[in-house]
Amino acid sequence: MYICITEVDAVTKILCTVEPQRTGPSMPAVKGWKFIWADKSTWPVSTDSIGTYLRAPKYYGTCDEDADTTIAGVLQVLTQAEYDALKVAEHEARKPYPSWIGYIDTMTWGAPVARPINSVSNGGNVYYKWDEATINWIAQVIPE
């Protein structure tokens, strides 16, 4: 089944939005839990003055059909349609530029034009920046 969970304190299992995770963050022990994606477009998550999250970071995935979903940290049981719609919305929220191409399976985006072969990311010595106006990479002058 599809579920949405959040962090709990590692020892007390108290929700991250109730009090700080003093013994460290942990995920609820949901039978068969498999993480698939998180709502990273809304990160970082703000905390109050003592370290309690002001809203829950959300982690989405699947679990066994007979898992106990009433335990602290399980925020929602989702239908596949709800899960898919949330995943598409999160993926779109992460889109860095209008022209980029999305890969929903990996929750990533890629430029429609490959970086030049001499770019630093390809082992070269030139830094490039994406330019949406020209839908291409432009070389960057790095001050020395």
N, C-alpha and C positions, 0 to 999 in steps of 0.2 A: 504494500500500500504506500501511497505517497504521503509524506508528512513534512511539517516545518517544525524545527526545534530551535532552541536557543541555549545559551550557556547557563550552567549552574555552578555553584561553589563545589570544588572537588571533594570536600568532606561532608559539609552540611547539606548539600544538594539544594540549597536555597537559590531561587532565581536571581540572575544578575541584575534585574531591575528592582529587586527588593532590598538587597544590601550588597556591599562589595564582596568580591570573590577573594576573601582573605587567605584561603588555602590554595588558591589557584583556580583557573577556569577548567571546567570539565563539561562534557556533553552528557545528557541524560542517558542512562543505560537502557536503551531501547533495543529489544531483541531484533537482530538482523539489520541494524542501522547501517546504511550505506550512504555516505555523503556524496552529493552530485554537484551542487553549486550553492553559493551564498549571495546575499544581497549586497555585494561589495560596492555597488554604485552609491550607497548611502553611508559608506565608511569614510573617515573614522566615526565611531559612535561616541557621542559626548557623555561625560559623566558629571555627577554632582561633586561637591567639594570633598566628599569622603570616598569617592570612587565607585559609586553605584551607577550603573548605566541608566541614562535617561530614557532610552528605548532599547528594546531587545535586538541584538544582531540576529538575523534569521539565516538558518542553514536548511537547505532543502535536500531531500533524498527519499530513499525508500526504506522500508522495514518489513519484517515478516508480517503476514496477515494476522497472526495471533498475538502480536506484540501488544503490551500494555501501553496505551496511548493516554492514560490518565495521570501519568507520573509528572512531577515537576519538570519543566523544560520543554515538554511537548506543547507547542502552541496551536497546532492545527493539523487535522487529518484532511487531506485534499483529494478531490476526484482527479482523474487524469486530465480532464479538461481544465480544471482550475490550476493544476500544477503547470501544464503546458502554457497557459496564458500568462502566469506569473513569470515563467522562465523567459518567454518572449519579451515581456515588458522589461525585465532586468537586463536582458541582452541589449535591447534598444537603448536603455538608459546609459549603458557603457560605451555607446558608439562615439568614437573620438572625432570623426569627421563625416559629413554627409555622403561623401563619395566612397567611403570604405565599404568593403564587402564583409558580411557577417558569416560566422561559422558557429551556429547555435549548438552543435554537439560539444564544442570545446569552450563555448562562451567567450570567443575571441573575435577580433576584427583584424582585417588586413588591408593594406593599401592596394588600390587597383593597379598600381605600377610598382614593379619590384625596385628595391633600393639599388643604386648603381653598384657595380662590382667593386669599385674602389672605396666603398664606404667602410668606415671603421667596423660596423657590425658584420661586414663580410670579410674582415681581415685586412682591409685597406687602410688608408691614412686620411681620408676625407670624412668630415662630419656633415651629415645631411639632416635637413628639417623638412617635414611635410608642408607643402604649400597648397592649400585647398583652392586658392584662386586659379592656379594653373593645373591643378590636379597632377602634381609631380613633386619630386624631391628637388630641393635646392641646396647647393653647397653652402656651408656656414663658415664664416671667417672666425677663427678662434683667436682672440688676442693673446699675445705671448707675454 
